[in-house]
């Protein structure tokens, strides 16, 4: 049951949220913390302090004070020494100041936290924050340079230009913390897997003592207005101790997770993708071989404008375009129900939704002289500025396509899963001449597999069966996850998936060969 104060805060929050569009909120990174989650985080924070400890509370991105309101409900008032908040948004600051005008313990600064500098007396033993989720492309270049220089001066490291605003908030907060102080951060989980998160993870495992990492199940989106997978991490402002275990939890709530593990600092440092952490035991005995040992993996063709370059057979006929300058291409995975693509006598896929990619190598002069209808079509593309699109204007000629050979093996690179048993990725067995767009990954067999197939010692079906039998957790452990259970695999990530099942298939062939001898 909410208190009268919390009900009032939620009404103010709702009013302020409705005054901004989704685009504005995305640019500002303003996504309000739900009351129940804020309460759970503060309850957990309380467990780190001995009774009657005097608390100095800091929230670097105050908003309307969801965490401060929870702080007042959870901690005894005689333990609260002082509280400080920073809120750059004038409207939010004004609303929060009005809400807590009768609370003499709180000071809310209408200031950018990343530009503030603590005095000797500005030290806090509890920092709780849901920092602005501002993507790097919404940061001004001058702000990004300032922030990078500040981090470099403080930690002697350089954050990637792709790092989100929240990375700077976490690192800059450390100098505001008392020795042995506790920090709890509500973050998007993306930093766990992406390259730009590596510096942040190094500091969390070396500069401070990481205590607890809790990742919410991706399907349990914490923010109704942001499709993002969330994590809460806790650290203590002391140098890391290699003998202390780090608690890693997954799913459920912070206080009642579905999965719990205690990991050594060394094992945490070795783990490239922290989203693997609750499940690494399942992968511990993986074969040293990975899919890139047997396949060259590339992304499908990025056309620059699928609506212009990919046409149906009817469209090609109606526009009287030369069919010989098109090659078959599979539709987007959401329109492809088949997992085995058979072919007709001409090599075209036997599927309901037949599509074709314009793949013309000829210069404009030849097209103008030989293919009048195609020339007219290309002029129409230029009129609609298709040739000015990023990919097109960097190709010569602009209507040419990337070189991609067909393959027997394609993999969908993005998909949803409502649990770790349902596979978000599908392997497609292709017997046709169809290529794929960049919504698929292409697996080209390397010489060992290719020779076995050429000599009819191994069929495409057997390889495809093996790919489909790769355990789901192996695929998910290498990919990345977003809110709502959306998973993605980049070519390098699929390359790093365990090939244990391929090794077993090849070993079976070798055993059979030895037996026959």
C-alpha positions in Angstrom: 0.0 0.0 0.0 1.4 3.4 -1.0 1.7 6.2 1.5 0.0 9.5 0.8 3.4 11.0 -0.1 4.2 8.2 -2.6 0.7 8.5 -4.2 1.3 12.2 -4.6 4.8 11.5 -6.1 3.4 9.1 -8.6 0.7 11.6 -9.7 3.4 14.2 -10.3 5.6 11.6 -12.1 2.7 10.7 -14.4 2.0 14.3 -15.2 5.6 15.0 -16.1 5.9 11.8 -18.1 2.8 12.7 -20.2 4.3 16.2 -20.9 7.1 14.6 -23.0 7.0 12.5 -26.1 8.7 9.1 -26.2 11.4 10.6 -28.5 12.1 13.4 -25.9 12.3 10.8 -23.1 14.7 8.7 -25.2 17.0 11.6 -25.8 17.0 12.7 -22.2 17.2 9.1 -20.9 14.3 9.7 -18.5 12.7 6.4 -17.4 11.1 6.6 -14.0 11.9 3.8 -11.5 8.8 1.8 -10.5 7.9 2.1 -6.8 8.1 -1.6 -6.0 11.6 -1.9 -7.6 12.8 1.2 -5.8 11.6 -0.3 -2.5 13.3 -3.7 -3.2 16.6 -2.0 -4.0 16.5 0.1 -0.8 15.6 -3.0 1.3 18.6 -4.7 -0.2 20.8 -1.7 0.5 19.8 -1.7 4.2 21.1 -5.3 4.5 24.7 -4.0 3.9 24.7 -1.7 7.0 24.9 -2.6 10.6 22.0 -1.4 12.7 22.0 2.3 13.7 24.6 3.2 11.1 24.2 6.9 10.2 23.4 7.1 6.5 24.5 9.8 4.1 22.4 9.2 0.9 23.2 10.4 -2.6 21.2 10.0 -5.8 23.0 11.5 -8.8 19.9 11.4 -11.1 17.1 12.2 -8.6 14.0 12.6 -10.9 11.0 12.9 -8.7 12.8 10.9 -5.9 11.6 7.3 -6.3 14.7 6.1 -4.5 14.6 8.8 -1.8 10.9 8.1 -1.1 11.8 4.4 -0.7 14.8 5.4 1.4 12.5 7.3 3.8 10.2 4.3 4.1 13.0 1.7 4.6 15.6 3.3 6.8 14.7 4.5 10.4 14.6 8.3 10.4 17.1 8.5 13.3 19.7 6.8 11.1 19.3 9.3 8.2 22.0 11.9 8.6 21.6 13.8 5.3 20.5 13.2 1.7 21.6 14.9 -1.6 20.1 14.6 -5.1 21.2 16.0 -8.5 18.6 16.6 -11.2 19.5 18.5 -14.3 15.9 18.7 -15.6 14.3 22.0 -14.4 10.8 20.7 -14.3 11.7 17.5 -12.4 13.9 19.5 -10.0 11.1 21.9 -9.3 8.5 19.1 -8.7 10.9 17.2 -6.4 11.8 20.3 -4.4 8.1 20.9 -3.9 7.4 17.3 -3.0 10.1 17.2 -0.3 9.9 20.8 0.9 9.0 19.5 4.4 12.0 17.1 4.5 14.9 19.2 5.9 17.4 16.3 5.3 17.3 16.5 1.5 19.1 19.0 -0.7 18.3 18.7 -4.4 20.7 20.5 -6.8 19.4 21.6 -10.2 22.7 20.7 -11.8 24.4 18.2 -14.1 26.0 15.6 -11.8 28.8 15.0 -14.3 29.9 18.6 -14.0 29.8 18.7 -10.2 32.9 18.2 -8.0 32.7 17.0 -4.4 34.3 18.9 -1.6 36.0 17.0 1.3 32.8 17.1 3.2 30.7 15.8 0.2 31.2 12.1 0.9 28.3 9.5 1.1 28.1 6.0 2.3 25.1 5.1 0.2 24.7 5.9 -3.5 21.6 4.7 -5.2 20.8 5.6 -8.8 18.9 4.9 -12.0 21.1 7.0 -14.3 19.9 8.6 -17.5 19.7 6.0 -20.2 21.1 8.3 -22.9 22.6 6.4 -25.9 25.9 7.7 -27.2 24.5 9.2 -30.4 22.3 11.6 -28.2 25.4 13.0 -26.5 26.9 16.2 -27.9 30.4 15.7 -29.1 31.8 18.4 -26.7 30.1 16.6 -23.8 31.4 13.3 -24.9 35.0 14.7 -25.1 34.7 16.3 -21.7 33.4 13.1 -20.1 36.1 11.0 -21.7 38.8 13.3 -20.5 37.4 13.4 -17.0 37.3 9.6 -16.8 40.8 9.4 -18.3 42.2 11.8 -15.7 40.5 9.9 -12.8 41.1 6.3 -13.8 43.8 6.5 -16.5 41.4 4.7 -18.9 39.4 5.9 -21.9 35.8 5.0 -22.4 34.7 4.2 -25.9 32.8 6.8 -27.8 29.9 4.2 -28.0 29.5 4.2 -24.2 26.1 5.3 -22.9 25.7 8.3 -20.5 25.1 5.9 -17.5 28.7 4.5 -17.7 30.1 8.0 -16.9 27.6 8.4 -14.0 28.8 5.2 -12.4 32.5 6.0 -12.6 32.2 9.6 -11.6 30.1 8.7 -8.5 33.0 6.8 -7.0 34.8 10.0 -6.0 31.7 11.0 -4.0 31.7 7.9 -1.9 33.1 7.4 1.5 35.7 4.6 2.0 33.7 1.4 2.5 30.5 3.1 1.2 27.9 1.1 -0.7 26.5 1.9 -4.2 23.5 0.3 -5.9 22.9 1.0 -9.6 19.9 0.2 -11.8 21.3 -0.2 -15.3 20.6 -1.6 -18.8 22.2 -5.0 -19.1 23.9 -4.2 -22.4 27.2 -3.1 -20.8 27.7 -6.8 -19.8 28.2 -8.0 -23.3 29.3 -5.1 -25.6 32.9 -4.0 -26.2 32.4 -0.5 -24.7 31.4 -2.1 -21.4 34.8 -3.7 -21.0 36.4 -0.7 -19.3 33.5 -0.4 -16.9 33.8 -4.0 -16.0 37.5 -3.7 -15.4 37.0 -0.9 -13.0 34.2 -2.7 -11.2 36.5 -5.7 -10.7 39.7 -3.8 -9.9 39.0 -0.3 -8.5 36.1 -1.2 -6.2 34.8 -4.4 -4.6 31.9 -5.8 -6.6 29.4 -7.4 -4.2 26.3 -8.5 -6.1 25.1 -8.5 -9.7 21.4 -9.2 -10.3 20.1 -9.5 -13.8 16.3 -9.5 -14.3 14.9 -12.0 -16.7 14.8 -10.1 -20.1 11.1 -10.9 -20.5 10.4 -9.1 -17.2 10.7 -5.6 -18.5 11.1 -3.2 -15.5 10.2 0.0 -17.3 6.8 0.2 -19.1 8.2 2.9 -21.5 11.6 1.4 -22.3 12.2 -2.0 -23.9 15.4 -2.7 -22.1 16.9 -5.6 -20.1 17.8 -4.4 -16.6 20.5 -5.2 -14.0 21.1 -4.0 -10.5 24.7 -4.1 -9.4 26.2 -3.4 -6.0 29.7 -2.5 -5.0 31.7 -1.3 -2.0 34.2 1.6 -2.3 37.3 -0.4 -1.4 39.9 -2.1 -3.5 38.8 -5.4 -4.9 39.7 -8.5 -2.8 40.4 -11.6 -4.9 39.4 -13.8 -1.9 35.9 -12.4 -1.7 33.1 -14.1 -3.7 30.7 -12.1 -5.9 27.1 -13.0 -5.7 25.5 -13.4 -9.1 21.7 -13.8 -9.4 19.2 -14.0 -12.2 15.5 -13.8 -12.6 12.8 -13.2 -10.1 13.6 -10.3 -7.7 16.7 -9.1 -6.0 15.6 -10.7 -2.7 14.1 -13.8 -4.3 16.1 -14.6 -7.5 15.5 -17.8 -9.6 19.2 -18.6 -9.9 22.1 -17.8 -7.5 25.8 -18.4 -7.8 28.9 -17.3 -6.0 31.8 -16.6 -8.3 35.5 -15.8 -7.6 36.8 -12.5 -8.8 39.2 -14.4 -11.2 36.4 -16.3 -12.9 34.4 -13.0 -13.3 37.3 -11.3 -15.0 37.7 -14.2 -17.4 34.1 -14.1 -18.4 33.8 -12.0 -21.5 30.0 -11.8 -21.4 28.5 -11.3 -18.0 25.0 -12.3 -19.1 26.5 -15.8 -19.1 27.3 -15.7 -15.4 24.4 -17.6 -13.9 24.7 -20.3 -16.6 28.5 -20.7 -17.0 28.5 -24.1 -15.3 26.5 -25.5 -18.2 29.2 -24.3 -20.6 32.2 -25.2 -18.5 32.9 -28.5 -20.3 32.4 -27.2 -23.8 34.8 -28.4 -26.4 37.6 -26.0 -27.3 36.4 -25.9 -30.9 34.0 -23.2 -32.0 31.9 -22.8 -35.1 34.5 -20.5 -36.7 36.8 -23.6 -36.9 34.4 -25.2 -39.3 32.5 -22.2 -40.9 33.2 -18.8 -42.2 30.3 -16.7 -40.9 29.1 -13.5 -42.6 26.1 -11.3 -42.4 23.7 -11.4 -45.3 23.4 -8.7 -47.9 22.7 -5.1 -46.7 21.0 -3.6 -49.7 20.6 0.0 -48.4 16.9 0.0 -49.3 15.1 -3.4 -49.3 11.9 -1.8 -50.7 13.7 -0.7 -53.8 16.1 -3.5 -54.4 14.0 -6.6 -53.4 10.9 -7.2 -55.6 8.4 -9.9 -56.0 8.0 -11.8 -59.3 4.8 -9.8 -60.1 6.6 -6.5 -59.5 9.4 -7.5 -61.8 6.9 -8.5 -64.5 4.7 -5.4 -64.1 7.7 -3.1 -64.4 9.1 -5.1 -67.3 12.5 -5.5 -65.6 15.1 -8.0 -66.8 14.7 -11.1 -64.7 18.2 -12.2 -65.5 19.6 -9.3 -63.4 17.8 -10.5 -60.3 18.7 -13.3 -58.0 16.4 -15.1 -55.6 16.5 -14.0 -52.0 14.7 -15.4 -49.0 12.1 -13.2 -47.2 12.6 -11.8 -43.7 12.6 -14.6 -41.1 9.1 -13.5 -39.8 7.7 -14.3 -43.3 9.6 -17.6 -43.6 7.9 -20.6 -42.0 10.0 -23.2 -43.7 13.3 -24.4 -42.2 14.2 -26.5 -45.2 14.2 -24.7 -48.6 13.8 -26.9 -51.5 14.4 -25.7 -55.1 12.7 -26.0 -58.5 14.6 -26.9 -61.7 15.8 -23.3 -62.1 17.2 -23.1 -58.6 14.4 -20.8 -57.2 13.2 -21.6 -53.7 9.9 -23.5 -53.4 8.3 -21.2 -51.0 5.1 -19.1 -51.0 6.7 -15.7 -50.8 9.2 -15.6 -53.7 11.4 -12.5 -53.7 14.3 -11.4 -55.9 17.2 -9.1 -55.4 18.4 -6.6 -58.1 22.0 -7.5 -58.5 23.3 -5.7 -61.5 27.0 -5.3 -62.2 26.7 -3.2 -65.3 27.7 0.5 -65.5 24.9 3.1 -66.1 25.9 3.5 -69.8 25.3 -0.2 -70.6 22.0 -0.2 -68.7 20.8 2.9 -70.5 21.6 1.3 -73.9 20.5 -2.3 -73.2 17.8 -2.2 -70.5 15.5 0.8 -70.9 12.9 -0.2 -68.3 15.6 -0.9 -65.7 17.2 2.5 -66.5 13.8 4.2 -65.9 13.5 2.3 -62.7 16.9 3.4 -61.5 16.1 7.0 -62.4 13.1 6.7 -60.2 15.3 5.5 -57.4 17.5 8.6 -57.8 14.5 10.8 -57.8 13.6 9.3 -54.4 17.2 9.7 -53.2 17.8 6.0 -52.9 21.3 6.6 -54.3 21.9 9.0 -51.4 21.4 6.5 -48.7 24.5 5.7 -46.7 25.2 2.2 -48.1 24.2 3.1 -51.7 26.3 6.3 -52.0 29.4 4.3 -50.8 29.0 1.8 -53.6 30.0 2.1 -57.2 27.7 1.9 -59.0 25.2 2.8 -56.3 22.8 0.0 -57.3 25.4 -2.8 -57.1 25.3 -5.3 -54.2 27.7 -6.9 -51.8 29.3 -10.1 -53.1 27.7 -13.0 -51.3 27.6 -16.6 -52.5 24.7 -18.8 -51.7 25.1 -21.4 -48.9 23.4 -24.4 -47.6 23.3 -22.9 -44.1 21.6 -19.7 -42.9 20.8 -18.6 -39.4 18.3 -16.0 -38.2 20.3 -13.5 -36.2 17.6 -11.9 -34.1 14.5 -13.4 -32.4 12.5 -13.6 -29.2 12.3 -16.2 -26.5 10.1 -16.3 -23.5 12.5 -18.6 -21.6 15.9 -20.1 -22.1 14.4 -23.3 -23.6 12.7 -21.7 -26.5 15.2 -21.0 -29.3 15.1 -17.4 -30.7 17.5 -18.4 -33.5 16.7 -20.8 -36.4 19.1 -22.6 -38.7 17.8 -22.8 -42.3 18.8 -25.6 -44.6 18.9 -24.2 -48.1 19.0 -26.3 -51.3 18.1 -23.4 -53.6 20.1 -20.6 -55.2 18.6 -18.0 -52.8 20.8 -15.6 -50.9 19.7 -13.8 -47.8 19.5 -10.3 -46.5 21.2 -9.0 -43.3 18.4 -10.3 -41.2 20.3 -13.6 -41.5 23.8 -14.9 -40.9 25.5 -17.1 -43.5 27.6 -20.1 -42.6 30.1 -21.1 -45.4 31.7 -24.5 -44.7 35.5 -24.4 -44.5 37.6 -26.9 -46.3 37.2 -29.8 -43.8 33.4 -29.7 -44.0 33.3 -28.7 -47.7 35.5 -31.7 -48.7 33.4 -34.1 -46.8 30.3 -32.8 -48.5 31.9 -32.8 -51.9 32.9 -36.5 -51.4 29.4 -37.4 -50.2 30.8 -38.4 -46.8 28.7 -35.9 -45.0 25.3 -34.5 -46.1 24.0 -31.0 -45.7 21.1 -32.4 -43.7 23.5 -34.1 -41.2 25.3 -30.8 -40.6 22.0 -28.9 -40.4 20.7 -31.4 -37.8 23.9 -30.9 -35.8 23.5 -27.1 -35.9 19.9 -27.4 -34.7 21.0 -29.6 -31.8 23.4 -27.0 -30.4 22.1 -26.4 -26.8 20.2 -23.2 -26.6 22.2 -21.9 -23.7 25.4 -22.1 -25.8 23.8 -19.8 -28.4 22.3 -17.4 -25.8 25.6 -17.2 -23.9 27.4 -15.8 -26.9 24.6 -13.4 -28.0 23.2 -10.3 -26.5 19.8 -9.7 -25.0 17.4 -6.8 -24.9 14.2 -6.1 -23.0 11.2 -8.2 -23.8 13.3 -11.3 -24.4 14.8 -10.1 -27.7 18.1 -11.9 -28.5 20.7 -11.1 -31.1 23.7 -12.9 -32.6 26.4 -11.0 -34.5 28.7 -13.0 -36.9 31.6 -12.9 -34.4 29.3 -14.1 -31.6 27.9 -17.0 -33.6 31.6 -17.8 -34.5 32.4 -18.2 -30.9 29.6 -20.7 -30.1 30.8 -24.1 -29.1 31.2 -26.6 -31.9 31.2 -29.6 -29.6 28.3 -31.2 -31.5 30.1 -30.8 -34.9 33.2 -32.4 -33.4 31.2 -35.4 -32.3 29.7 -35.7 -35.8 33.1 -35.7 -37.4 34.4 -38.1 -34.8 31.6 -40.5 -35.6 32.6 -40.4 -39.2 36.2 -41.1 -38.3 35.2 -44.0 -36.1 33.0 -45.4 -38.9 35.9 -45.1 -41.3 38.3 -46.8 -39.0 35.8 -49.6 -38.4 35.4 -50.2 -42.1 39.2 -50.4 -42.5 
